[in-house]
């Protein structure tokens, strides 16, 4: 599944955030930034798993790394933008969050 599709699904899981981004015309740039961060984390996780378990099939490593990366991204999104509506819910806050992930990824 492409990184952008995965991130769009994660954003869809928080309807308030998704709607705020859509109304602020920030859904696409935030989703693209988050997809970049997801890809970077996925690649790092693949390297880490390959180093820890050199005999494992590369397909299995890629799959396990994707699970790790998606779970981490989901938790980060939930922590930054709780689905219950608490916390800062603005397009600017979402873009700052996405940029922080890509600068630290």
Residue frames as a rotation matrix with the C-alpha (Angstrom) as fourth column:
UNK 1
0.588 0.809 0.000 0.00
0.809 -0.588 0.000 0.00
0.000 0.000 -1.000 0.00
UNK 2
-0.044 -0.637 0.770 1.49
0.528 -0.669 -0.523 3.37
0.848 0.384 0.366 -0.92
UNK 3
-0.715 -0.360 -0.599 2.62
0.696 -0.292 -0.656 5.64
0.062 -0.886 0.460 1.91
UNK 4
-0.897 0.406 0.177 0.19
-0.384 -0.912 0.147 8.41
0.221 0.064 0.973 0.93
UNK 5
-0.062 0.913 -0.404 -2.76
-0.248 0.378 0.892 6.02
0.967 0.155 0.203 1.01
UNK 6
-0.145 -0.066 -0.987 -1.76
0.808 0.568 -0.157 4.75
0.571 -0.820 -0.029 4.43
UNK 7
-0.919 -0.249 -0.306 -1.44
0.385 -0.738 -0.555 8.27
-0.088 -0.628 0.774 5.80
UNK 8
-0.630 0.764 0.142 -4.78
-0.531 -0.557 0.638 9.29
0.567 0.327 0.756 4.33
UNK 9
0.116 0.659 -0.743 -6.38
0.236 0.709 0.665 6.33
0.965 -0.252 -0.073 6.10
UNK 10
-0.422 -0.326 -0.846 -4.74
0.884 0.057 -0.463 7.33
0.200 -0.944 0.264 9.38
UNK 11
-0.994 0.107 0.022 -5.99
-0.109 -0.984 -0.139 10.90
0.007 -0.140 0.990 8.94
UNK 12
-0.315 0.932 -0.179 -9.47
-0.381 0.049 0.923 9.57
0.869 0.359 0.339 8.12
UNK 13
-0.189 0.194 -0.963 -9.41
0.705 0.710 0.005 7.76
0.684 -0.678 -0.270 11.47
UNK 14
-0.535 0.048 -0.843 -9.59
0.657 -0.604 -0.451 11.20
-0.531 -0.796 0.292 13.12
UNK 15
0.077 0.662 0.746 -12.57
0.980 -0.186 0.064 12.85
0.181 0.726 -0.663 11.39
UNK 16
0.834 0.237 -0.498 -12.18
0.386 -0.896 0.221 16.16
-0.393 -0.377 -0.839 13.23
UNK 17
-0.060 -0.943 -0.327 -8.54
0.016 -0.329 0.944 16.51
-0.998 0.051 0.035 12.19
UNK 18
-0.536 -0.095 0.839 -9.31
0.771 0.349 0.532 15.38
-0.344 0.932 -0.114 8.64
UNK 19
0.443 0.812 0.380 -12.11
0.889 -0.453 -0.069 17.94
0.116 0.368 -0.923 8.33
UNK 20
0.680 -0.271 -0.681 -9.99
0.144 -0.861 0.487 20.73
-0.719 -0.430 -0.547 9.83
UNK 21
-0.431 -0.900 0.059 -7.23
0.166 -0.015 0.986 20.01
-0.887 0.435 0.155 7.33
UNK 22
-0.333 0.382 0.862 -9.68
0.938 0.223 0.264 19.76
-0.092 0.897 -0.432 4.45
UNK 23
0.733 0.677 -0.068 -11.36
0.675 -0.736 -0.057 23.06
-0.089 -0.004 -0.996 5.31
UNK 24
0.568 -0.600 -0.564 -7.98
-0.132 -0.742 0.657 24.74
-0.812 -0.298 -0.501 5.72
UNK 25
0.936 -0.157 -0.316 -6.83
-0.299 0.121 -0.947 23.32
0.187 0.980 0.066 2.38
UNK 26
0.044 -0.953 0.300 -3.95
-0.999 -0.041 0.015 21.62
-0.002 -0.300 -0.954 4.15
UNK 27
0.723 0.297 0.624 -4.98
-0.394 0.919 0.019 17.98
-0.568 -0.260 0.781 3.80
UNK 28
0.934 -0.356 -0.017 -2.76
0.169 0.484 -0.858 17.27
0.314 0.799 0.513 0.80
UNK 29
0.221 -0.935 0.277 0.43
-0.475 -0.352 -0.807 18.97
0.852 0.047 -0.522 2.04
UNK 30
0.080 -0.165 0.983 0.09
-0.981 0.164 0.107 17.49
-0.179 -0.973 -0.149 5.54
UNK 31
0.857 0.289 0.426 -0.65
-0.229 0.955 -0.187 14.03
-0.461 0.063 0.885 4.14
UNK 32
0.786 -0.610 -0.102 2.36
0.036 0.210 -0.977 14.26
0.618 0.764 0.187 1.81
UNK 33
0.009 -0.797 0.604 4.67
-0.798 -0.369 -0.476 15.35
0.603 -0.478 -0.639 4.65
UNK 34
0.263 0.170 0.950 3.41
-0.828 0.545 0.132 12.56
-0.495 -0.821 0.284 6.86
UNK 35
0.994 0.092 0.051 3.84
-0.047 0.822 -0.567 10.05
-0.094 0.561 0.822 4.01
UNK 36
0.399 -0.917 0.006 7.46
-0.331 -0.150 -0.932 11.16
0.855 0.370 -0.363 3.65
UNK 37
-0.145 -0.416 0.898 8.00
-0.983 -0.046 -0.180 10.65
0.116 -0.908 -0.402 7.37
UNK 38
0.651 0.457 0.606 6.34
-0.526 0.847 -0.075 7.23
-0.548 -0.270 0.792 7.19
UNK 39
0.910 -0.348 -0.226 8.56
-0.026 0.497 -0.868 6.19
0.414 0.795 0.443 4.29
UNK 40
0.047 -0.941 0.336 11.68
-0.635 -0.288 -0.717 7.34
0.771 -0.180 -0.611 6.11
UNK 41
-0.035 0.002 0.999 10.68
-0.956 0.290 -0.034 5.43
-0.290 -0.957 -0.008 9.25
UNK 42
0.902 0.396 0.174 9.79
-0.315 0.877 -0.364 2.33
-0.296 0.273 0.915 7.23
UNK 43
0.643 -0.721 -0.258 13.21
-0.139 0.222 -0.965 2.32
0.753 0.657 0.042 5.56
UNK 44
-0.208 -0.717 0.665 14.99
-0.848 -0.208 -0.489 2.81
0.488 -0.665 -0.565 8.90
UNK 45
0.298 0.404 0.865 12.99
-0.808 0.590 0.003 -0.01
-0.509 -0.699 0.502 10.47
UNK 46
0.973 0.005 -0.230 13.87
-0.153 0.761 -0.630 -2.32
0.172 0.649 0.742 7.55
UNK 47
0.172 -0.985 -0.014 17.56
-0.380 -0.054 -0.923 -1.61
0.909 0.164 -0.384 8.11
UNK 48
-0.232 -0.221 0.947 17.26
-0.970 -0.021 -0.242 -2.20
0.074 -0.975 -0.209 11.85
UNK 49
0.628 0.554 0.547 15.37
-0.596 0.794 -0.120 -5.47
-0.500 -0.251 0.829 11.44
UNK 50
0.853 -0.365 -0.372 17.75
-0.137 0.531 -0.836 -6.71
0.503 0.764 0.404 8.75
UNK 51
-0.129 -0.950 0.284 20.71
-0.606 -0.152 -0.781 -6.04
0.785 -0.273 -0.556 11.03
UNK 52
-0.171 0.136 0.976 19.03
-0.955 0.221 -0.198 -7.76
-0.243 -0.966 0.092 13.97
UNK 53
0.286 0.375 0.882 17.81
-0.142 0.927 -0.349 -10.79
-0.948 -0.025 0.318 11.99
UNK 54
-0.345 -0.551 -0.760 20.07
-0.763 -0.306 0.569 -11.26
-0.546 0.776 -0.315 8.93
UNK 55
-0.951 -0.095 0.294 18.59
0.046 0.898 0.438 -14.64
-0.305 0.430 -0.849 7.94
UNK 56
-0.113 0.994 -0.002 15.00
0.336 0.036 -0.941 -13.41
-0.935 -0.107 -0.338 7.52
UNK 57
-0.172 0.184 0.968 13.46
0.984 0.070 0.162 -12.99
-0.038 0.980 -0.193 4.07
UNK 58
-0.959 -0.282 -0.014 13.51
0.280 -0.956 0.080 -9.38
-0.036 0.073 0.997 2.82
UNK 59
-0.398 0.894 0.208 9.75
0.006 -0.224 0.975 -9.48
0.917 0.389 0.083 2.18
UNK 60
0.332 0.475 -0.815 9.09
0.790 0.331 0.516 -10.46
0.514 -0.815 -0.266 5.77
UNK 61
-0.498 -0.597 -0.629 11.41
0.826 -0.548 -0.134 -7.73
-0.265 -0.586 0.766 6.99
UNK 62
-0.915 0.173 0.365 9.66
0.052 -0.846 0.531 -5.13
0.401 0.504 0.765 4.82
UNK 63
0.012 0.993 -0.118 6.26
0.229 0.113 0.967 -6.22
0.973 -0.039 -0.226 6.09
UNK 64
0.253 0.018 -0.967 7.30
0.955 0.155 0.253 -6.20
0.154 -0.988 0.022 9.75
UNK 65
-0.762 -0.598 -0.246 9.00
0.620 -0.784 -0.014 -2.82
-0.185 -0.164 0.969 9.28
UNK 66
-0.636 0.608 0.475 5.84
0.007 -0.611 0.792 -1.38
0.772 0.506 0.384 7.75
UNK 67
0.345 0.770 -0.537 3.78
0.591 0.267 0.761 -2.58
0.729 -0.580 -0.363 10.71
UNK 68
-0.125 -0.501 -0.857 6.23
0.968 -0.251 0.005 -0.90
-0.217 -0.829 0.516 13.07
UNK 69
-0.934 -0.321 0.156 6.29
0.353 -0.892 0.281 2.36
0.049 0.318 0.947 11.10
UNK 70
-0.328 0.893 0.307 2.49
0.077 -0.299 0.951 2.57
0.941 0.336 0.030 10.74
UNK 71
0.386 0.455 -0.803 1.89
0.800 0.268 0.537 1.77
0.459 -0.849 -0.260 14.40
UNK 72
-0.444 -0.632 -0.635 4.39
0.841 -0.539 -0.052 4.43
-0.310 -0.557 0.770 15.46
UNK 73
-0.920 0.116 0.374 2.82
0.112 -0.837 0.536 7.00
0.375 0.535 0.757 13.15
UNK 74
0.027 0.994 -0.106 -0.66
0.340 0.090 0.936 6.14
0.940 -0.061 -0.335 14.40
UNK 75
0.264 0.018 -0.964 0.43
0.963 0.059 0.265 6.59
0.062 -0.998 -0.002 18.01
UNK 76
-0.763 -0.597 -0.247 2.15
0.601 -0.797 0.068 9.89
-0.237 -0.097 0.967 17.24
UNK 77
-0.669 0.593 0.447 -0.95
0.044 -0.569 0.821 11.22
0.742 0.569 0.355 15.49
UNK 78
0.308 0.834 -0.457 -3.20
0.550 0.236 0.801 10.12
0.777 -0.498 -0.386 18.35
UNK 79
-0.046 -0.405 -0.913 -0.89
0.978 -0.206 0.042 11.75
-0.205 -0.891 0.406 20.90
UNK 80
-0.925 -0.379 -0.039 -0.66
0.356 -0.897 0.263 15.02
-0.134 0.230 0.964 18.96
UNK 81
-0.648 0.759 -0.070 -4.32
-0.692 -0.548 0.470 15.14
0.318 0.353 0.880 17.90
UNK 82
-0.881 0.311 0.355 -6.50
-0.005 0.746 -0.666 13.07
-0.472 -0.588 -0.656 20.23
UNK 83
-0.774 0.608 0.177 -9.63
0.396 0.247 0.885 11.77
0.494 0.755 -0.432 18.47
UNK 84
-0.077 0.798 -0.598 -11.81
0.995 0.020 -0.101 13.07
-0.069 -0.602 -0.795 21.31
UNK 85
0.539 0.320 0.779 -11.14
0.565 -0.824 -0.053 16.63
0.625 0.468 -0.625 20.15
UNK 86
0.869 -0.315 -0.382 -8.81
0.193 -0.495 0.847 17.66
-0.456 -0.810 -0.369 22.95
UNK 87
-0.114 -0.988 0.108 -5.58
0.681 0.002 0.732 19.39
-0.723 0.157 0.672 22.00
UNK 88
-0.277 -0.096 -0.956 -4.64
-0.412 -0.887 0.208 21.85
-0.868 0.451 0.206 19.29
UNK 89
-0.052 0.367 0.929 -6.68
0.733 0.646 -0.215 21.18
-0.679 0.669 -0.303 16.19
UNK 90
0.576 0.173 -0.799 -5.62
-0.324 -0.849 -0.417 23.53
-0.750 0.500 -0.433 13.44
UNK 91
0.960 -0.243 0.142 -4.13
0.228 0.377 -0.898 23.16
0.165 0.894 0.417 9.96
UNK 92
0.445 -0.839 0.314 -1.03
-0.617 -0.541 -0.571 25.06
0.649 0.061 -0.759 11.09
UNK 93
0.197 -0.335 0.921 -0.53
-0.881 0.352 0.316 22.77
-0.430 -0.874 -0.226 14.08
UNK 94
0.798 0.143 0.586 -0.89
0.057 0.949 -0.309 19.71
-0.601 0.280 0.749 11.85
UNK 95
0.843 -0.531 0.086 1.65
0.043 -0.093 -0.995 21.07
0.536 0.842 -0.056 9.35
UNK 96
0.231 -0.772 0.592 4.09
-0.914 -0.380 -0.139 21.90
0.333 -0.509 -0.794 12.16
UNK 97
0.416 -0.006 0.910 3.64
-0.542 0.802 0.253 18.36
-0.731 -0.598 0.330 13.48
UNK 98
0.945 -0.022 0.325 4.26
0.259 0.657 -0.708 16.86
-0.198 0.754 0.627 10.02
UNK 99
0.632 -0.754 0.180 7.35
-0.318 -0.464 -0.827 19.00
0.707 0.465 -0.533 9.50
UNK 100
0.251 -0.545 0.800 8.72
-0.959 -0.028 0.282 18.00
-0.131 -0.838 -0.530 12.88
UNK 101
0.658 0.039 0.752 8.48
-0.107 0.993 0.042 14.34
-0.746 -0.108 0.658 11.88
UNK 102
0.906 -0.319 0.279 10.26
0.363 0.243 -0.899 14.85
0.219 0.916 0.336 8.58
UNK 103
0.483 -0.774 0.410 13.04
-0.595 -0.634 -0.495 16.92
0.643 -0.006 -0.766 10.16
UNK 104
0.028 -0.458 0.889 13.66
-0.945 0.279 0.173 14.26
-0.327 -0.844 -0.425 12.84
UNK 105
0.877 0.422 0.230 13.03
-0.339 0.882 -0.326 11.17
-0.340 0.208 0.917 10.73
